[in-house]
Amino acid sequence: MSRLQLKLAILISVVLIGGATANRLINSTKEASNLIALKNTGSVQNNDTSLQDISPAYSTSTPSSIKTETLTQTDLIGRQLFSDYLSLSSSGQATDDNINALAGSYAENLSNLSTIADISTDKITPEEDTVDNLSAYGDSVIAIHTKYQNLASALSTKGVSDIKSVAFVSFANSMSSLYSRAASELLLLKVPASLVENHVALVNNYLSSADAAKTLSTISKDPAGAYSALVTQQKNSQEEIALFENIHRTLMSNGIITNSGT
């Protein structure tokens, strides 16, 4: 799918969800208005049962008792996008160029929704850049990568094409768990001083991918967050390759021959 098609697809998806959100809010308002008490148009005769006696039975049927829904990122963004779209439409400016510009703006913002706390170098145990240490480190990192790559390959992909299916949710959550476990194992390694920064970036890459995969499991309910996760996964995939290539170059420069790990 081209970038333009992606922008328009996101625009349509989020606008529709924004509209649905607005519709829910309108319906809630209508429900609340239906609960307004009727004005007394005549005198009330004295009876054994007074209004004060029966009023508690109806005290819960007030606007304050209406249940509210927790809004997702898609709902919140969708409401604003829906409003912006209506503004363009009402002013006669809903041209292809303006809609594309609006979609592009929101697509850019959506790509930055995912946030995860990064670890820093103080979480890493550094060691000297000796040949033995570099060689042991290279073997360990590649072993961890290969282990989880094989585990990921063994996951069943049957039925994952349906984003609303249990299979898709299970697959995304399993991938999230694998990334998280790989990051945890990497944190346990001693790292040669020259590769500490690279190692921190690799751990953060996996933590970010774990968070993104977790978010993808909610794509049927929150497509805006899932879009951000897809962008993150694409970026992380390229970054991971570069980080392993840097490990490979560092080892090669010290006379250590090994696979790049990707």
N, C-alpha and C positions, 0 to 999 in steps of 0.2 A: 504493500500500500504506500503510495507516495505521501510526502509530507502534507500536501494540500488535502488529499483524501482523508488523512488522519485527523487533520484539524477540523474538517467538516463533520467527520463522524463523531468526534468528541463534542462539537458544538450541538449537533442534533441530540446526542445522548443526554448531555447535561441540561439542555433547554427543556427536553421532555420531562426529565426528572424534576427540574425547577417548576415546571408547570404542574406536575403532579403534587409537588409540595404545596404550591400555592392553592391548588384545589382542595387539599386536605385542610389547609388553614381556613379557607372560605367555608367549607362544610362545618368546621368546628365553630366558626362564628355564627353560622345559621342555627346550629344546635343550641348555642348559648342564648341566642335571641328568642328561641322558642320556650325558654325557661322563665321568661319574665312574667311576673305575677299579673293576673288580670286586676284592673282597677275596680274598686267597689262602686257599683252604680246605684246602690240602694241601701236602706237601713238593714241592719242585721238583727234578727229577732233573738231574744234571749232564749237559749236552750241550755240543757244540762251540760252539753259539751261545748266549750268555748273554742275560739280560734287559737287561743294560747295552748289549749290541750292538744290540738291536732297538729299544730305547726311543727313540732319536733320531727314528726314522721316525714315531713317534706323538706326538712332543713338541709339534707344532703343533696337535694336536686337543685344546686346552684351552679352558676358558671364556674366557680372556683373548684368544683368537684370534677370538672371535665378532665379526662386523662390527657396528658401531653406526651408527645413522642420525642425521643432523643434524636436529634438531627445528625446525619452523617456529614462527612466532608462534602459529599456530592450534593446533599440537600442545601447546605449553606452556600456553596459556590453556585449551585443551580439557581437558587433564589436570586442571587445578584446578577447572574448571567441572563436569566429570564427577564429581569427588570431592564437590563441594558438592551436586550433584544427588542423588547416592547417599546423602549424609548426610540430606537432607530426606526422601528416600524411606524410608530405614531407620527414621527416627524418626516416620514417619506424618504428616509435615508437607508432603508434596508436593501442596499444594492449588494451585488455579489462581492465587490471589493471591500465594502464596509463589513459585511458578514465574515469574510475571510480574515480581515484584520482583527475583528473581535475574537474569532476563533483562535487565531494565532496568539493573541495576547493571553487568553485563558489557557491555551495549551502550554505556553511557556510557564505560567504560574503553577499549573497542575504538576509540571515536572519537578517542582521544588517542594511538594507537599511532604514527602517522606523525610522524617528527621530521626536520627538515632545518635546517641551519645558515643563519641569516639573514645578509644583508649589512647593513652599517651605513652611516651617512652619509659616513664617510671614504672610501668607494669611489666617491662621486659628485663630479663636477666642477661646483661651483656658479658661477653668474654673476649679474649684476645684473638686477633686475626691470624692464628696459626693455620698451617695447612691441615693439620688433623682436625681442628675445630671447624674450619670451613667445610671440609669433606663430610664430617659427621652431621653438620647442620644441613648441608645439601641433601644428604641421604634421608634425613628425618623429614624435611619439608616435602620432598617428592613422595615419600612413603605415605604421608598423611593425605596429600593430594590424590594419589592413586587409590588409596583406600576409600575415600568418600566419593570419588568419581565412579568407582565400581559399584558402590552402594546406590548411588543415584541411578546408574544404568539399570540396576536390578529392580527399580521401582516399576510397578505396573502402570502402564499408560492407557489401559483399557477404559474407555468412557470419559477420558479427561477433556475431550473436545467440547463437551457440554459444561459450560461454566457454572451451571446451576446444579450439577450433579454432585452426589456425595463423593464420587471418584475424583473429581477435580479438586474439591476441598481437601480431601485426604492427601492427594498428590502434593498440592502446594504446601500443606502443613508438614509433610514428610521432608520435602526439600528444605523448608525452613529449619527443621530440626538438624538435618545433615550439615547445613552451613554453620549453624550454631555450635555443633559438636566439633567440627573441624577447627573453628576459631578457638575453642577452649583448648584443644590439643596443641595448637600452635603457640598459645600463651605459655605452655609449660616448657617450651624449648629454651635452651641457652642459645643466644644469638651472637655471632661474631660482630664486633663493633662496627665494621664497615657496612653491615646489612641491617642494623637496628631500625633505621628509618623505613627501609623497604619492608621489613618484617611487620612493623606497626601498621603500615599501609595495607599489607595483605590481611592482617587480622581484622582491621576495620572494614575492608572490602567484604569479607565473609560475614561479618556482623550485619553490615548493611544489606547484603543479599538475603540473610536470614529474615530480617525485618520486612524486606520487600516481598519475599515469598509468602510470609504470613499475611501481608496485606492483600496479596493476590487471591488468597482464599476467600476474601469477602467481595470479590469483583461483582457478583450478582446483586449485592446490596449497596455497594459503594464504588461505582466505576471510576469516580474521580481519583480516589486514593489508589485504586488499582492501576490507573494510567500512570500515575507518578511512580508506582512500583515497577511497571514495565520499562519506563525510561531509566530507572535506577539499575535494573538488571542488565540492560543493554550496555550502559556505561561501565558497570562493574565487570562485565565479561571482558571488555577490551582492556580495562585496567589490570585485571588479573593476569592476562597474557603478558603485558608489559612488565609486571612485577616479577614473574617467573623468568622472563628473558634477562632481567637485570641480575637475578641470582645466578643464572647460567653464565653470564659474562664475567661476573665477579669470580666465580669458581674457575673459569677458564683462564683468567688473568693470573691465577695462582697455580696454574698447571694441573687443575683438577677437571677431569673430563666426566661429564654426566649429562643426563637428559634435562631438557628445560622444564619438564613437569607438566607441560600443556600439550 
